[in-house]
Amino acid sequence: MWRIPAVALMLLFVAATCEELPCDDYVDYMCACHDADPGFDCEELELALEGADADLQDQCEIDLAEQEADDADAGLECEVGDTGE
């Protein structure tokens, strides 16, 4: 039987929790690129997607791809920079 040292398990856990999630990417993009849009509230979006489950993460990935495509079609160029957080 294989035994995985506790340190290895801890490293796997840390790597998994530090992973950027699709909803985080979606919120970052929307807050950076659409914060000035009428009716858009970045804080509201952050709260709505905080702790999103796997199904919602999948939807965020789809929504981000669609929003980026719509923005490209509209000629909106926006880059989400690394905030160092």
JOLINWO-V262475 format. One line per field, one symbol per residue. phi: phi as a letter, one per 30 degrees, with the letter a starting at -180 (. if undefined). psi: psi as a letter, one per 40 degrees, with the letter a starting at -180 (. if undefined). burial: 1 if it has 16 or more other C-alpha atoms within 10 Angstrom, else 0. Layout:
phi=???
psi=???
burial=???
This chain:
phi=.dcceeddddddddddddddcedddddeddddcbddddicbddddeddcdidddddddddddddddddddddddidcbccdddid
psi=hhhhidddddddddddeehhidddddddddddeedehhehhdddddddehfiiddddddddddddddddddddeehhhhhihee.
burial=0000000000000000000011111111111010000000010001001001000010011001000100000000000000000
